[in-house]
């Protein structure tokens, strides 16, 4: 486990994380009046899915439906499209 993930788990134990995508996390989003949430790099997530055997179209569809479209309550992770 990376030291970054150790830090996240220690400092933000309530944050929901996506299993197997530790290398795609970019940080923790702090929001006024709300709990912090994990933020993942959208492109890195899609690239990992492709590395795991999906073609680009499958990876995008899987990401959009199963990860971006997953609502797990107010602690649902978010995704950033880095510029």
PESUL-V297818 format. One record per pair of residues at least 4 apart in sequence whose ideal C-beta (glycine too) atoms are under 7 Angstrom apart, sorted by sequence separation. I is the first residue (numbers start at 0). GAP is how many residues later the second one is. D is the distance in Angstrom with one decimal. If there is no record, write none. Layout:
i=I gap=GAP d=D
i=I gap=GAP d=D
This chain:
i=0 gap=4 d=5.1
i=1 gap=4 d=7.0
i=2 gap=4 d=6.3
i=3 gap=4 d=6.5
i=4 gap=4 d=6.2
i=5 gap=4 d=6.1
i=6 gap=4 d=5.8
i=7 gap=4 d=5.5
i=8 gap=4 d=6.2
i=40 gap=4 d=6.6
i=41 gap=4 d=6.6
i=42 gap=4 d=6.1
i=43 gap=4 d=6.3
i=44 gap=4 d=6.7
i=45 gap=4 d=6.5
i=46 gap=4 d=6.2
i=47 gap=4 d=6.3
i=49 gap=4 d=5.5
i=53 gap=4 d=3.9
i=54 gap=4 d=6.9
i=55 gap=4 d=6.3
i=56 gap=4 d=6.3
i=57 gap=4 d=6.0
i=58 gap=4 d=6.1
i=59 gap=4 d=6.2
i=60 gap=4 d=6.2
i=61 gap=4 d=5.4
i=62 gap=4 d=5.0
i=63 gap=4 d=5.1
i=64 gap=4 d=5.0
i=65 gap=4 d=6.1
i=71 gap=4 d=4.6
i=0 gap=5 d=5.9
i=39 gap=5 d=5.5
i=48 gap=5 d=4.8
i=49 gap=5 d=7.0
i=53 gap=5 d=4.2
i=62 gap=5 d=5.9
i=63 gap=5 d=6.0
i=70 gap=5 d=5.6
i=29 gap=6 d=5.3
i=49 gap=6 d=6.1
i=69 gap=6 d=6.7
i=7 gap=7 d=6.4
i=28 gap=7 d=6.3
i=27 gap=8 d=4.9
i=28 gap=8 d=5.0
i=53 gap=8 d=6.3
i=49 gap=9 d=4.7
i=27 gap=10 d=6.2
i=28 gap=10 d=4.9
i=48 gap=10 d=3.8
i=27 gap=11 d=6.7
i=67 gap=11 d=6.0
i=26 gap=12 d=5.3
i=14 gap=13 d=6.5
i=24 gap=13 d=5.8
i=25 gap=13 d=5.1
i=45 gap=13 d=4.8
i=48 gap=13 d=5.8
i=25 gap=14 d=6.4
i=45 gap=14 d=6.0
i=48 gap=14 d=6.4
i=24 gap=15 d=5.5
i=25 gap=15 d=5.0
i=11 gap=16 d=5.6
i=23 gap=16 d=4.8
i=4 gap=17 d=5.1
i=23 gap=17 d=5.3
i=45 gap=17 d=5.3
i=44 gap=18 d=5.8
i=20 gap=19 d=6.4
i=1 gap=20 d=6.4
i=7 gap=20 d=6.6
i=23 gap=20 d=4.0
i=13 gap=21 d=6.4
i=14 gap=21 d=6.1
i=16 gap=21 d=5.7
i=23 gap=21 d=4.9
i=14 gap=22 d=6.4
i=15 gap=22 d=6.5
i=17 gap=22 d=6.6
i=44 gap=22 d=6.4
i=14 gap=23 d=5.0
i=11 gap=24 d=5.5
i=20 gap=24 d=5.9
i=23 gap=24 d=6.0
i=20 gap=27 d=6.2
i=44 gap=34 d=6.9
i=39 gap=37 d=5.8
i=41 gap=37 d=4.3
i=36 gap=38 d=5.9
i=38 gap=38 d=6.8
i=41 gap=38 d=6.4
i=34 gap=39 d=6.3
i=36 gap=39 d=6.8
i=37 gap=39 d=4.2
i=38 gap=39 d=5.1
i=39 gap=39 d=5.2
i=40 gap=39 d=6.2
i=41 gap=39 d=5.1
i=42 gap=39 d=6.8
i=33 gap=40 d=6.5
i=34 gap=40 d=5.9
i=36 gap=40 d=5.8
i=36 gap=41 d=5.8
i=38 gap=41 d=5.5
i=40 gap=41 d=6.1
i=17 gap=49 d=6.6
i=28 gap=49 d=5.9
i=25 gap=54 d=6.0
i=15 gap=56 d=5.8
i=15 gap=59 d=4.7
i=17 gap=59 d=6.1
i=14 gap=60 d=6.8
i=15 gap=60 d=6.6
i=13 gap=61 d=6.8
i=15 gap=61 d=5.9
